[in-house]
Structure formats: structure tokens, C-alpha cells
Amino acid sequence: MLFMRDDHELVTTHAWLIRCADNHGLLLKKLYVHSGGSPDTILHLLGTLLEFDGVPLVVPSLHHLWTLGHPLHVRDHLQHIGHDVMTAYKPAERAC
């Protein structure tokens, strides 16, 4: 929620994520919303992701990975261990 203005933007972003996953033949199984404070939600996301080999991660933009460290480094690490990272939208960087 740190990158969202309100609940409407969250709902709109959720729809973007679903479309992005669908366009790549994927099914969005979980939606994680981090609303500040402790990074427990993002750490739970990462733990869940790592339980399954090759499960891709779809995020609104790479900035949403900042809680784990530098977004490019997090993306590169996840890709190195077999998890594609796709962005649903970002004006300067469209990956989906």
C-alpha cells in the first residue's frame, strides 16, 4: 500500500496483475499487500515463493521489492534461482 493512493488504486492494480499473469498463461494464486511497518508480509511472500521451484512473481513495478533490498538485485537474485519476475506496469519499464 505504500505505493498506492487508496483502495481503488489497489483494486485497479490487482486487476492489472491478474491480466498480466493471464497474458502469460499464468494464474494469480496469491495477492500480498504490504502496508508499512514490519516487512513480515513481503518476507512471507518470499518464503512462499521459494517453497516452489520456478514459480514466477508478478509485481506492479520493481519498486515494490524495495523492502527486500535494491529492487534490481532482488529481481536478479530471484531470476538466478529460477523465479521470473514480471512487472504489470511501470511507465519506463514494461515487462508484461
PyMOL commands that set and color helices and strands:
alter all, ss='L'
color gray80, all
select helices_A, chain A and resi 7-23+40-50+62-68+71-80
alter helices_A, ss='H'
color red, helices_A
select strands_A, chain A and resi 57-59+85-87
alter strands_A, ss='S'
color yellow, strands_A
deselect
rebuild
show_as cartoon
